[in-house]
């Protein structure tokens, strides 16, 4: 089976960069039916409805020894929708959505999603994190991830920066070194 190219995971491209909330539009978290995230995103794209469903490259070795790559959702089962009530109903009508959750603090969600997008664009190995742990809040001072804020966690003896989407209580982590970070008080 051939590798499919990376599909659109953010529409429109400037969705996360918009400064102010658009009147009549809100953020919604759509919980999809099992393994239907990409189908939902294709349908939303076709309908011109704003969404974000972060996709990350996943590499796996086949039993024959060949390396296969694919793009998988970072947050399995979730797609973030930005639209009005009619667009939300159109998304629900796709038969890909199990539940729809209203986002109470859209500014916090957009800030978290921007950071996740930046991690993906940095093209560093990411580890999906479905459980958040208490730890020190830090900010990256140098390198391609400068300015990102998150929590330090330990996984398998490695220090990692956890960037979380608080609304979902999920996130992604990347390995970090002590020398390039500063503590946030």
ABEGO torsion letter per residue (X at the ends): XBBBBBBBABOBAAAAABABBBBGBBBBBBBBBBGAAAAAAAAAAAAGBBBBBBBBBBBBBBAAGBBBBBBBBABBGBBBBBBBAAAAAAAAAAGABABBBBBABAAAAAAAAAAAAAAAAAGBBBBBBABBBBBBBBBBABEAABGBBBBBBBBGGBBBBBBBBAAAGBBBBBBBBAAABBBBX
